[in-house]
Amino acid sequence: MSRAAAIARAHAYFDRGEFLADLKRRVTIASTSQEPERKGELRRYLDHEIVPALEALGFASRILEDSRRPPILLADRMEGADVPTILIYGHGDTIRGMDESWRTGLSPWTLTTEGDRFYGRGTADNKGQHSINIAALAAVISERGQLGFNAKFLIEMGEEVGSAGLHDFCDEHKNGLLKADVLIASDGPRISPRQPTIYLGARGTHLIDLIVDLREGAHHSGNWGGLLANPGIILSHALACITDARGAIAVPQWRPPLPQPVRELLAGVEIDGGGNGPTVDRDWGEPQLTPAERVFAWNSFEVLAFTTGTPEHPVNAIPGSARAHCQLRYVVGTKVDEIIPALRRHLDQHGFHQVEVRGGKGGFFRATRLDPQDPWVTFAARSVKETTGRAPTILPNIGGSLPNDSFAEVLGLKTIWIPHSYAGCSQHAPDEHLLAPIAREALGIMAGLFWDIGDPDADRPVT
C-alpha cells in the first residue's frame, strides 16, 4: 500500500483503455444546457453515468431538481469527524454541439481518437476533467481501502448557461450538505500543455450592451448623407474612448490594483496555446504589464459583436441604430457595482450622451482569488511536484470566468483548481478535444493529491 502504487493504478486505468471507454459513453450523451430540447439529456447524464460511477466508490448520491435551475448531483462519502472534508466540483453540461461546423470525420457526440487527441464535445469542458478526478478517487480507494478524508462531489448541469441557481443552492446548503474545508476542482486550461498548473480563482465577467437608437428605419444616403447623424459612427467613436488604440482600458474605475504578491507569482510565466492557439499579440493591452499579468491580473474590455445597418446585405442607407455587445473581464479589486455607472460617467464626459448603456443578458460570475500563500496552495503544489517532478505554475486566477464565487464567497471555502486541458483544445468551438498525455498525467496528479490529503502524516493543512 503506497502513494506510488495508487498513482500506478490511475495510470493503468488509462493504459488499459478504460478512461477512453468511460469518456466515450459520456460524450455520447448530448447534455447541452444551451438547447432546451436536450433537457432530458442533462438528467440522463447524471442518472446513467455519474451516479453509478460514484456509488461504485461508496458515495451516497442525490439529484436535486428545482424549476429555477438545471439538476444538480450531490454525492458524499463520509469517513469520519476528525478528517478533512473536500468538496469536488465539475459540470456535466456542455455548450451546443455545432454539429455542422466540425471538420469531416468528426462529430460532437461521438468520441474520435486521432493520434494523441480525443475529439468530442465535453472532452475538455468538462466531462473529461471530472472523469479524471473520479478515476483518481477510485485509484486511492482501491489501493488504501479508504480515502482518509470525507469527499463531497457536486456536478451541476447548468454551468454553460451561467450556473443558474448554483449561488442560491450553495447558500441554502452551506451549513449542511455542502459544508467542507476546501474545494478541489478541475476546469479550464493549463498555462501550457506540458506544464502542470494550479489556479486559485477566476476573473469575473460583466456583459454590457451599448446602443445608439436615433430614429425609425434607414434613410437613403444620397438624400440624407451629411444631414443625419450616423449611429454606427457615433458608436464606433464611443467604443474608441473606452480603450486606447491598443486596447488599454481608459475608464479610471476599471483599472484595478495589482498587488505585489500577485505580480511576483506571475514573474516569468509564459502563455503557450500548444500549437493550436493563436500567437500572443505582445503589443496589445496594458503596455506596462507582461502578457501573463494582462490576462491573469488585470481587466480586459472586449467588443464581442457590433452591428449597424444590414451587414449581410448592405444598402445605400443611413441606419437608424447601432448596437455593440461587449464584455468586461475583471479581477479582484474591481468594484462590481460601479462597472456600469463608471462607464456611463466616462461616456458622458466624452460627449456620448446618445449612447445607452445596459447590463447585458445572461449570468455572470464574480472575480475571486485565494491568497497565494495559503497553506492549501503550498500543500497542493508540493503534491503535484512530487508526482510529476515539476513545480506547477501557480496562477492567481484563471483568465476566464467560473462559478468559483459560489464556493469562495457563499460557502467560504479555500479554492484549488487543477486544470486538465490546454488553451488550444477548441473549448466552446468545433473540434473540441482532450490531449491524451495531459489526461494520463492528470490521473496521476490527482491520485497523488487525493492520497496526500488522506495521509495524516503528509503535513496537510489544519482544518
SEBADO-715847 format. One record per residue: x negated, y negated, z negated of N, C-alpha, C in turn; residue in three letters. Coordinates in pm, whole numbers, plus 50000, padded with zeros to 5 digits. Layout:
XYZXYZXYZALA/...
This chain:
499145012050000500005000050000499114987650000MET/499184979750109498304968150116498854957650211SER/498324945650199498684934650288498334938250432ARG/497144943450451496714946950586497624957450649ALA/498094966850568498974977250621500334971450660ALA/500834961750583502104955350619501974947950752ALA/500854940950770500614933950896500504943951011ILE/499824955150986499704965451089501064971051128ALA/501954972651031503314977351061504034967451153ARG/503864954451125504514944351208503964944651350ALA/502664946151363502064946951497502494959651570HIS/502604970651498503024983251560504454982351612ALA/505314975451541506694973151587506694966351723TYR/505784956951741505664950451872505064960051975PHE/504004966851939503284975252034504124987052083ASP/505024991752000505895002952040507044998452130ARG/507184985352151508264980352235509564977952161GLY/509554979452028510794977851952511214963251944GLU/510254954151932510614940051931511284936152063PHE/510704940552173511274937352304512674943152317LEU/512894955252269514214961452278515244953652196ALA/514864949652075515794942051991516114928552055ASP/515084921852107515294908652168516144909952294LEU/515954920552369516724922652491518214923352461LYS/518604930952359520014931752322520554918152282ARG/519754910652207520224897852153520374887352263ARG/519484887652359519584878252472520814881152556VAL/521204893852566522354897652648523644891152599THR/523734888152471524924881652415524854866752446ILE/525764861952529525734848052578526304838652472ALA/525584837252362526084829852247525754814952258SER/526234808652363526034794252377527134786552306THR/526744777552220527724769452146528194757552227SER/527584755152343527924743452425529074746252522GLN/529554758452526530654761952615531774768252532GLU/532874761052511533944765952424534454779852460PRO/534414783252588534924796352629534054807852579GLU/532864804952529531974815252476532104816452324ARG/533114810652267533244810352121533164824252059LYS/533774833952123533754847652070532374853652065GLY/531494849252154530134854552156529324850152035GLU/529684838651978528984833951858529174843851743LEU/530404847751722530694857351614530144871251650ARG/530184874951779529684888051820528194889351793ARG/527454878651814526014879151789525734882451642TYR/526474876151553526284878851411526734892951375LEU/527934896751419528504909851382527694921451437ASP/527284920351564526664931751633525154932451615HIS/524514921051586523054921051581522474917651443GLU/522834906251391522134901551272522614908551144ILE/523924910251130524414917251010523834931351000VAL/523884939651106523284952951093521794952651065PRO/521064943451129519614942751108519284939450964ALA/520004930150904519724926150767520254936250665LEU/521404942250692521934952050598521034964450592GLU/520354967550703519394978650702518224975850610ALA/517994963150578516914959150489517414956750346LEU/518664960350319519194958850184519794945450154GLY/520074937450257520724924550238522244926450233PHE/522894919150147524344918150147524724906150232ALA/525594908350330525904897850428527334893150416SER/527534880650445528874874950456528864864550567ARG/529924864150646530064854250751531154844550706ILE/530784831950698531714821750652532174813450770LEU/533484813150790534054805650902534914794350850GLU/534964783950930535704771850894536084764951024ASP/537264759351029537714752751151536844740751188SER/536074735551091535264723751116533914726851180ARG/533554739651192532214743051242532194757351294ARG/531174760851373530974774751414530614783451293PRO/530684796751309530424805651195528984804651145PRO/528824807451016527504807850952527364821150880ILE/526244827850902525944840250830525034836950713LEU/525394841950597524544840850479524354854750423LEU/523094859150415522774872250362521744870650252ALA/521794879450152520794878450046520364892149997ASP/519134892649953518564904349887517914899049759ARG/518544902049646518124896449517517384907249439MET/516134904249400515294914249334514984910949189GLU/515324899049144515054896249003515154881548971GLY/515304878648842515454864748797514124857748779ALA/513024865448775511724859648744510804858948866ASP/511374859648986510584858749109511114847249194VAL/510314842049287510784830849370511964834949458PRO/512744824949495513854827049590513554819049715THR/513504825849827513154819849955514394819250043ILE/514684807550098515744806150198515104806150335LEU/515564815150422515034816350558516144812150653ILE/515814803650748516814797850839516524801550984TYR/517594802851060517494804051205518834800651266GLY/518884799251398520184797351464520314806951582HIS/521494812951589521744822951693522434817451815GLY/522814804851812523424798851930522344793352022ASP/522694791952148521784786452248522474775052321THR/521704768052403522334758652496522984766652607ILE/523714760052697524354767052809523304773952895ARG/523714784152969522774792253043522134785453163GLY/522874776553231522394770553355522024781453456MET/522884791353467522604803553544522084800853684ASP/522704791453754522384789153895521024782353914GLU/520424777253807519174769853820517924778153790SER/518104790253741516944798653713516374803553846TRP/515074805553850514464809753976514854823954012ARG/514694827354137515094840354188514474851654106THR/515304861154067514834872453988515034870953840GLY/515444859053796515654856653654517104853053627LEU/517584856553508518924853153464518854849553316SER/519644839753271519554835853130519964847053034PRO/520874855753077521434865652985520884879653010TRP/519774880453079519054893153098517594890753067THR/517044898252971515644896552938514774902853046LEU/513884894953103512984899453209511544897153166THR/510734907553181509324906653145508474904553270THR/507674894253268506694891753375505354888653308GLU/504424897753318503144895853251503334894453101GLY/502844883553044502984881552900504134872252865ASP/505104871152956506254862552931507544870452925ARG/508344867652822509674873452808510684862552842PHE/511354863852958512284853653005513704856752958TYR/514444846452923515844847752885516254836552793GLY/517524832952796517994822052711517974826352565ARG/517304818552484517194821552341515924828852304GLY/515124832952401513894839952366512994831352278THR/512924818452313512114809152233512944801552133ALA/514194798752167515034789852088516424795852070ASP/516694803651968515824806351854515854821151820ASN/516444829351912516614843451882515294850551863LYS/514324847551950513024853851936512354850451805GLY/512514837951762511814833451642512404839451514GLN/513724839651501514254845751378514194860951384HIS/514134866751505513924881251516512544885051462SER/511554876751488510204879051433510244878951281ILE/510954869451223510984868351078511724879951012ASN/512784884751077513494896451025512584908651027ILE/511874910451138510984922051150509834921251051ALA/509344909251022508264907750924508744911650785ALA/509964907950750510544912350623510594927550617LEU/511014933550729511124948150734509764954750712ALA/508714948850769507374954550754506934954350607ALA/507214943450537506834942450396507624952350311VAL/508924953350336509744962650257509294976950281ILE/508984980450407508534993950437507224997250368SER/506334987650359505014990150300505034989650148GLU/505714979650093505674977549948506834984349876ARG/507924986949949509124992449886510054981749835GLY/509604969549834510394958049795509714945549851GLN/510404934249845509794921749889508914915549782LEU/509364916549657508654909549550509174895549529GLY/510214891849600510884878949583512334880549626PHE/513154870849591514534870549638514574863549773ASN/515304869249867515384863450001516844860650037ALA/517054848750090518364845050144518164840950290LYS/519014846150377518884843450520520124836150567PHE/519934824350626521044816450680520864815650832LEU/521834820950905521844819651051523104811751090ILE/522904799951143524064792051189524254793951339GLU/525454790651386525774792651527526204779551593MET/525684768251540526064755351597524934745351603GLY/523684750051598522564740551597522504732451726GLU/522854738851838522754732051967523884722151993GLU/524814721151900525844710651907525744701851783VAL/524514700251733524284691151623524484696951485GLY/524494710551474524684717051343525934711851274SER/527004711351351528274706251297528664713851171ALA/528914706651065529384712550940528304718150850GLY/527054719050897526004725050815525704716550691LEU/525684703450709525414694350597526434696550485HIS/527724696950521528774699050421528684713050361ASP/528344723050444528194736750397527114737550290PHE/525984731050316524894731050219525294723850091CYS/526014712850104526454705449986527414713849902ASP/528264721349969529254729649899528594741049822GLU/527504746649876526914758749818525534756549757HIS/525144743949735523774741249691523464746649552LYS/524454748049468524214753049333524554767849317ASN/524874774449430525264788449424524594796649531GLY/525314799149639524834808049744523514803549806LEU/523264790449811522064785349878520984780549780LEU/521144783449654520144779149556518844786949580LYS/517744779749599516464786049632515324776849588ALA/514094781649606512914773949570512254767249689ASP/512324773449805511624768249922512314773650048VAL/512274765850154512754770250284511554774850367LEU/511664786750425510694791550523511474793650652ILE/511104786750759511884787550882510964786751003ALA/511504790551118510724790451242511584785151355SER/511104774651418511764768751535510744759451598ASP/510954755951723510074746551789508764752751833GLY/507844744351884506594749451939505384747351849PRO/504384755951870503054753551815502444741151882ARG/501384736151821500674724851881499984729152011ILE/499604741952022499094747952145499334762952134SER/499364770052246499684784352240498764792452150PRO/497504788552141496514796452068496334791951923ARG/497044781651882496774775751751497964777451656GLN/497854785851554498924786651454499214772751397PRO/500474770251370500914756751334501914757451219THR/501834747751131502834745751026503284731351035ILE/504584729051034505064715251021506024714250904TYR/506144702150852506724700050720508044692550722LEU/508584690050839509834682750851510144680450996GLY/510904670051025511314667251162511554652351180ALA/511334647651302511784634051333513314634051339ARG/513884622751305515324621151320515654617051462GLY/516904617851497517334613251629518604604851615THR/518624593751685519774584751683520114581151826HIS/521314584651871521754581852007522374567952012LEU/522064560852119522504546952135523014544952278ILE/524204539552293524734535952425524694520752441ASP/524144516152552524124501952587525014499952708LEU/525934490452699526954488652803527064474052841ILE/527074471552971527394458253023528624459853111VAL/529744454953064531014456353137531534442253167ASP/531344437553291531644423653325532984421553390LEU/533434431753468534684429653543535204442853597ARG/536474442553638537064454453700536544456053843GLU/536134468153875535784471254013534514464654062GLY/534154467954187532974462354254533424452554361ALA/532494443554399532844433254497531734432154601HIS/532144430254726531234430254840530044420854818HIS/528824426254836527634418254808527404407154910SER/527994408755029527874398055128528724386055092GLY/529884388655034530784377754997530464371754860ASN/529904380254771529774376054633528334376154581TRP/527384380754664526004380954621525484367054587GLY/524904365054471524454351954427525484344454348GLY/526734349654346527834343054275528274350854151LEU/528064364054156528494372454045527284378553975LEU/527294377953845526224384253767526234399353790ALA/525054405153805524924419453830524634426653698ASN/525554435153651525364441753521524144450953519PRO/523804456753636522634465353640521354457653614GLY/521274445653670520084437253647520034432553502ILE/521174428553448521224424053309520764435253216ILE/521294447253239520974458353150519514462553165LEU/518974462153285517574465953303516644456253229SER/516984443453229516174433853155516354435453004HIS/517564438952962517774441552819516944453452772ALA/516924463952852516104475552818514634471852812LEU/514214463152903512804459252909512354451452787ALA/513284445452714512864438052594512804446952471CYS/513294459352481513254468552367511864474452349ILE/511184476752461509774481052456508994472352553THR/507654473452546506854466852649506714476152768ASP/505884472552864505794479952988505194493852971ALA/504564496452859504004509752835504804517452730ARG/505984512452697506874519752607506664517152459GLY/505784507952421505594504852280506794496952228ALA/507324500952115508554495252061508364480752020ILE/509334472152060509274457852030510264453551923ALA/511184462451883512144458951777511424460251643VAL/511234449551570510394449951448510814460551347PRO/512124461951326512604471351224512474485951268GLN/512134488151395511954501851445510494506351438TRP/509634497951385508204501251376507914505951232ARG/507754518851213507694524451077506314523151015PRO/506224525150883504904526150820504244539250862PRO/502914539250863502164551450893501224554050775LEU/501654562550681500854564950560499474570850594PRO/498484567050518497134571950543497034587150534GLN/497694593850438497614608550435498144615050563PRO/499174609050623499704614350749498694612250861VAL/498104600450865497074597650967495894607350953ARG/495494609950831494384619250809494754633450853GLU/495994637250829496454650550868496374652451020LEU/496614641651095496664642451240495324639451307LEU/494314636351229493004633251286492474645251365ALA/492144642951490491584653551573492594662951635GLY/493884661251606494904670151663495124666951810VAL/495034677151894495264675652037496504683452077GLU/497304677852166498544684052211498284691752339ILE/498734704352343498484712952458499774720252493ASP/500324717252610501554723652654501374737552708GLY/500154742552711499924756352751499944758952900GLY/499694748852981499664750853125500964747653193GLY/502094750453128503404747553187503864733353157ASN/503364727753048503814714553008503154703653091GLY/503734691753093503144680553166501884675453096PRO/501094668053169499884662053113500264649753031THR/499664648552915499934637052827499504624152898VAL/500394614252901500064600952953499424592952840ASP/498104592652839497394586452728497544571352724ARG/497944565252833498154550752835499614547052813ASP/500404556252759501804553652731502014553152580TRP/502944544652537503284543952396502424534252319GLY/502524534952187501834525652098500324526052122GLU/499714514952162498314515352207497304518452099PRO/497604515351974496624517351866496704531251804GLN/497574539651857497764552951800497254563751895LEU/496854575051838496494586551920497784593151970THR/497694601552074498894608552119499584616452008PRO/498824622951922499424630651812500164621451716ALA/499594609851686500274600451597501544595151661GLU/501554593151791502744587751858503934597151849ARG/503684610151858504794619651864505134625551727VAL/504174625751633504434631851503504514621851389PHE/504134609251412504104599751301504694586251335ALA/505314584951452505794571851497507154573551562TRP/507804562451591509104562551658508934561251809ASN/509864567051883509854565552029511264562552078SER/511354553252170512634549552230512654554752373PHE/513724561752408513824567652542515144563852609GLU/515074560952738516264559352820516534572952884VAL/517604579452843517904592952891518714592753020LEU/519534582653037520334581353159520714566753176ALA/520744562153303521044548153333521844548053463PHE/523064543253458523894543053578524534529353598THR/524614525553724525384513853765525804516253909THR/526984512053945527474514954080527704529854098GLY/527464534554221527654548654254526364554054315THR/525414558454233524104562654284524174573554389PRO/525164582454377525254593454474525764588754610GLU/526474577554612526974571954738526894556654730HIS/525694550854745525554536154731526384528754837PRO/526974517754794527744509254886527274494754870VAL/527624486454966527224472354962528164464354872ASN/528084467254743528974460454649528264458454517ALA/528584447154454528044444154320528894451654218ILE/528294460754142529094468454047529634459753935PRO/530694464553873531294456953763530704460353628GLY/529994471853619529494475953488528214484053504SER/527534485753394526334493953389526254500053249ALA/525664511953241525584519053113524244526253104ARG/523644525852986522434533552958522654541952833ALA/522324554552843522404563752729520974565352676HIS/520744561052554519384560052501519254567952371CYS/518004569052325517734576752205516534570852131GLN/516654570052000515514566751916515154579051835LEU/513944584351859513384594751772512624587351662ARG/512934590151538512354582151431511814590851318TYR/510844585251246510204592451137510644586651003VAL/510224593550897510484588850760509894574750745VAL/510654565950681510244552150664511074542650748GLY/511814548150844512734540150925514074539150852THR/514614527250838515904525450771517024528950869LYS/517614540450849518594545850945519784536550963VAL/520284531250855521474522650864521184509450935ASP/519904506350954519524493851020519214495751168GLU/519254508051219518844510651357519704502651455ILE/521014503851446521914496851538521944481851510ILE/522124477551384522114463051357520814456151401PRO/519684462851381518414456751421518334454851572ALA/518854464551646518864463251792519814452051835LEU/520954451051767521894440251801521234426551783ARG/520554424751673519894411951648518804409351751ARG/518064419751784516954418351879517474414152017HIS/518544420452063519114416852193519664402652192LEU/520314398952083520854385352074519724374952076ASP/518634378052008517504368652007516904366752146GLN/517094376652232516574375852368517654371552468HIS/518814367552418519864362152503520764372252569GLY/520714384752525521524395152590522814397652510PHE/523604387252497524864388352423525884396752498HIS/525734398052630526694405652710526514420752696GLN/525414424952636525144439252623525794444452495VAL/526704453752511527354460052397526494471652347GLU/526384472952216525594483552155526534492752077VAL/526484505452110527304515352041526434527051997ARG/526814533151885526194545751848526654556451946GLY/525744564551997526084574852093526864586252031GLY/527564593852115528344605252067527424617152043LYS/527814625451949527034637451920526414636651783GLY/526094648451728525484648951596524044643951600GLY/523554640151485522154636151477521594640751343PHE/520284642651342519604647251222518734636051167PHE/518614635451036517794625350973516334629950964ARG/515424620450960514004623650952513654629050813ALA/512764638750810512304644650684510814647450694THR/510164648150579508734650950576508334655150434ARG/507824667350420507304672050293505894666350272LEU/505554663450148504224658650114503184669050159ASP/502244665150245501234674850291500414681150179PRO/500374674850062499594680049951500414689049859GLN/501654691949897502494700649815501874714549806ASP/501934721149690501334734449674501854744949773PRO/503104743749815503614753349913502914751950048TRP/502514739850082501774737850208500424744650199VAL/499724742350088498414748650068498524763750069THR/499544769050003499754783449993499994789450132PHE/500914783450208501234788850341500034787950435ALA/499334776750429498174775150518497104785450486ALA/496874788050358495874797950318496264811950366ARG/497554814950358498034828050403497844829650554SER/498214819450631498064820250777496594821850815VAL/495724814650749494294815750781493774829650748LYS/494214835350637493754848750601494174859050706GLU/495364857250762495864866850861495164865250996THR/495004852851040494524850351177493034847351186THR/492444843451073491064838951076490904824751123GLY/492034817751144492004803951193492864795351102ARG/492324784051060493124774850981494234769051068ALA/495484769151022496564763851104496514748651113PRO/496994743451223497214728951232498454725651150THR/498324715851062499454711650979499944698151029ILE/501224697751067501824685451119502804679951016LEU/502874666851000503794661150901505244664050934PRO/505534665351063506884668551108506794672451255ASN/507814679151303507894682151444508294669351519ILE/507914668251646508274656351721509744655751755GLY/510404667351761511834667851789512644667051661GLY/513904671151671514814670051557515424683551525SER/515604686051398516164698351345517034694951224LEU/517884704251182518744701251067518014702450934PRO/516734698850931515964700150808516474691150697ASN/517174680350734517704671550630518724678750541ASP/519424688550598520374696250516519654704050407SER/518434708550437517684716550340516844707750247PHE/516184697650304515304689250224516074679550136ALA/517124673450191517844663050117519034668650040GLU/519844677050104521044682050037520694692949936VAL/519884702749980519514713649890518304710249803LEU/517564699849841516414695749762515244705449769GLY/515064712249881514034722449894512754717049955LEU/511624723149918510404721749995510644728950128LYS/510124723750236510424729750366509144732650443THR/508944745350479507784750150552508274756350683ILE/507854750550796508254755650928507024761450997TRP/507144773851043506054780451114506594784551251ILE/506304776951356506894779551488506214791251560PRO/507014798251640506524809751714506634807851865HIS/506704795451911506774792952055505714782852092SER/505804777352214504824767352258505534757252346TYR/504904745752369505604734552432505994737152577ALA/505334746652644505654749652784506664760752801GLY/507454763752698508354775352701509634772952781CYS/509834761052834511064757352907512304758152817SER/512114755452691513244754352597514214743852649GLN/515514746852643516574737852690516534735752841HIS/515924744652915515794743253059515934757053123ALA/516054757853256515994770853320514634777453295PRO/514604790753305513384798753293512774798253153ASP/513594796853050513104797352912512394810652887GLU/511284810252812510564822552786509784821852656HIS/509444833552606508614835252487507304841852531LEU/506194837052478504894843052511504644855152422LEU/504354866652485504124878952410502974877852310ALA/501824871952347500734871152248501104863152123PRO/501894852452142502324844652025503254853051938ILE/504194860152003505164868151927504454878851844ALA/503474885551904502754895951830501984889951713ARG/501264879151739500514872951630501454867851522GLU/502584862251561503534856751464504094867551374ALA/504314879551427504794890551343503814893151230LEU/502514892751262501504894751158501444883051061GLY/501534870951115501514859051028502624859550925ILE/503834862550971504974862250879504944874050783MET/504494885750830504374897050738503354893750629ALA/502244887350668501254883450569501784873250471GLY/502524863350521503074853050433504094858950337LEU/505004867250389506014873250301505354882550200PHE/504294889450239503564897850145502994889150032TRP/502384878050070501764869349970502784863149876ASP/503934859349930504974853349843505424863549739ILE/505454876249778505884886649685504794892249596GLY/503574887149608502444892049530502214882949410ASP/502504887549290502344878849172500894874649146PRO/499944881649209498534878249191498004869149302ASP/498894864449388498444856549505498404841549478ALA/498494837449352498434823149317499514815249390ASP/500724821049391501834814149457502284802249374ARG/502884792249438503314780249365504294783249252PRO/504184775649148505094777249036506474772249077VAL/507514780049049508874776149089509634770648969THR/
